[in-house]
C-alpha cells in the first residue's frame, strides 16, 4: 500500500490508518463484483491507500471475487485482506473459509468474519463454530442489553454497530451510539461500525446516489472514532454524545502528535491504542467520499 502523504499529521495518520473497510458491493453503491474489485485495486495504489482496510464480501460470493481478482490487470502488491459476511450456517462457512484461504491465501486472505445476533443464546451458539484464528465480529442491536456485549467478550468475539443505512429511520440516536461505545470501552471489547459513515462530521447528507434521493442526519467517522478515543480516557455518555453530534470542523484539530476536540486533547499514543484495541474500522461502500471530504477540510 501507499505510504501516507507528508502533509498528514502523525496523529491523524494514527487515527485513520486502515480505517475504511471497503463495502462497494453493498447499498447504496451496490457495484458489480468486477467494478468493486477494480475500485478497491485503484484505491490500494492511490496516495491515500494507507486509509484502506479490508474488502467486505459475502461468503457466497468468494469464488466470484477470486475470479474478478484474477482478471484484474493490476491488483496491486500483496494479498488483499478480506472480511467475510457469514450465513446462518457458521460451521459450514468456516469450512468454506479455511478451504478458500488454503487455495487463494497468497492473493486473497480472509482475516475476519461478520455475523449478526440479537440474543446471548445466539452469540453463545454461533461464535464457537467460527474459526477463532479469525477476528469474529457480531452485529448486535444498538439498544440491546449490556449482556450481549458481555457475551461477545466472554466468547472472544468483537462487536459491530450499524450506524445508518439507506433510509432515515436506519440512523440511531446519538445516545445509543454513545452507550454502545462506552459499553465496549468498559469491557475492553473491540468493535467496528458500518453504514452511514461516509463523511467526517455530523450533518445532513443524501441517503443514496440517486438524483432525487432524500436526506438524513448522519454521523461522522471522525466523531465516532474521536468518541472512542475519549471513552478510553474516561469520558462519560454526555461528552460522547456531544462529540458524535459535532458539526463544526474547527472544533476538531490534528496538530503533530495531538488530537483536539474543543478543550480536550488526546496524545498520539492514546489515539493509536484506541484504534488498535477499541474502534478498529468502519465499513463504507465508498472510499472516495471519505477521502474527498477530508481533503475539503484541509486534513489530507
Secondary structure, DSSP 8 states (H G I E B T S, - for coil): -----TTS-HHHHHHHTT-EEE-TTSTTT---HHHHHHHHHHHHTSTTGGGEEEEEEEGGGHHHHHHHHHT-S---SS-EEEEEE--S-HHHHHHHHHHHHHHHTTTEEEEEEEEE-SSHHHHHHHGGGS-TTSEEEEE--TTS-HHHHHHHHHTT-EEEEE---SSGGGS--HHHHHHHHHHHHHHT--EEEESS--SSS-EEEESSSSTT--EEEE--HHHHHHHHHHHHTT--HHHHHHHHT---GGGEEEETTEEEETTEEEEHHHHHHHHHHTEEEEEES-SHHHHHHHHHTT--
